[in-house]
């Protein structure tokens, strides 16, 4: 069976549900901070060690942290993973006008980074 993102979301929801895992159900944004830090560091270590197999596992562990935080937020009526995905996609489009826009151009990585920073600055000024 090939697991889909929908299957994975359901797994996390089940883990936090009434018949789920006592440890997972108890977690909050605050209690998961240390887990997120540890998993992020383990991913960094795998990258630095050029360990692709371990990197695959650690990327999954970081993704679990994202899903857990989104699930908690959804349970609190704040937002869900779809909102996170939508926000990220919109931000990537905004911050890459040289790819998704029709006027800005970036021929080098440095020019692309300058455009990213410019768009980020405009977003912050608009808040």
C-alpha positions in Angstrom: 0.0 0.0 0.0 1.3 3.4 -0.9 0.8 5.9 1.8 -0.7 9.3 0.8 -0.5 12.6 2.6 -4.2 12.1 3.5 -3.4 8.7 5.1 -0.6 10.3 7.1 -2.9 13.1 8.3 -5.4 10.5 9.4 -2.7 8.6 11.3 -1.7 11.7 13.3 -5.4 12.5 13.9 -5.9 8.9 15.2 -2.9 9.1 17.4 -4.3 12.2 19.1 -7.9 10.9 19.1 -9.9 9.3 21.9 -8.5 5.8 21.2 -5.1 7.1 20.3 -1.7 7.1 22.0 -1.7 8.5 25.6 1.7 10.2 25.0 0.6 11.8 21.7 -2.8 13.0 23.1 -1.0 14.7 26.0 1.3 16.8 23.8 1.0 20.6 23.4 2.8 23.1 21.2 5.0 23.8 24.3 5.8 20.2 25.1 6.8 19.4 21.5 9.4 22.2 21.3 12.2 19.9 22.6 11.1 17.2 20.1 11.2 19.7 17.2 14.6 20.9 18.3 16.0 17.3 18.6 14.5 16.2 15.3 15.8 19.3 13.5 19.3 18.7 14.9 19.2 15.0 13.8 18.2 16.1 10.3 21.1 18.6 10.3 23.5 15.9 11.4 22.3 13.5 8.6 22.7 16.3 6.0 26.2 17.1 7.3 27.1 13.4 7.3 25.7 13.0 3.7 23.6 10.1 5.1 20.7 9.9 2.7 19.0 7.0 4.3 19.1 8.7 7.7 18.1 12.0 6.1 15.0 10.4 4.7 14.0 9.2 8.2 14.8 12.5 9.9 12.8 14.5 7.2 9.9 12.2 8.2 10.4 13.0 11.8 10.4 16.8 11.1 7.3 16.4 9.0 5.6 14.6 11.9 6.4 17.6 14.1 4.7 19.9 11.6 1.7 17.6 11.4 1.4 17.3 15.2 1.5 21.1 15.6 -1.1 21.6 12.9 -3.3 18.9 14.4 -3.1 20.5 17.8 -4.0 23.9 16.2 -6.9 22.3 14.4 -8.2 20.8 17.6 -8.0 24.2 19.1 -10.0 25.7 16.2 -7.1 27.9 15.0 -5.9 26.4 11.7 -5.0 23.1 10.1 -2.4 21.6 7.9 -4.2 22.8 4.8 -3.9 26.4 6.0 -0.2 25.9 6.6 0.2 24.5 3.0 -1.9 27.3 1.5 0.1 30.0 3.3 3.4 28.5 2.3 2.4 28.1 -1.4 1.1 31.7 -1.5 4.3 33.0 0.2 6.5 31.0 -2.2 4.7 32.7 -5.1 5.0 36.1 -3.6 8.6 35.8 -2.8 9.6 34.4 -6.2 8.3 37.2 -8.6 11.2 36.2 -10.9 9.5 32.8 -11.4 5.8 33.4 -10.9 5.5 37.1 -11.8 5.9 38.7 -15.2 8.3 41.6 -14.4 11.1 40.7 -12.1 14.0 38.7 -13.3 16.8 37.0 -11.5 19.7 35.5 -13.5 21.9 34.5 -10.5 21.3 33.0 -7.0 22.3 36.4 -5.5 19.7 38.3 -7.5 17.1 35.7 -6.5 18.0 36.1 -2.8 17.9 39.9 -3.2 14.3 39.7 -4.6 13.3 37.3 -1.8 14.6 39.8 0.8 12.9 42.7 -1.0 9.6 40.9 -1.0 9.9 39.8 2.6 10.7 43.4 3.6 7.6 44.6 1.7 5.4 42.0 3.5 6.7 43.1 6.9 6.1 46.8 6.1 2.6 45.9 5.1 1.7 44.3 8.5 
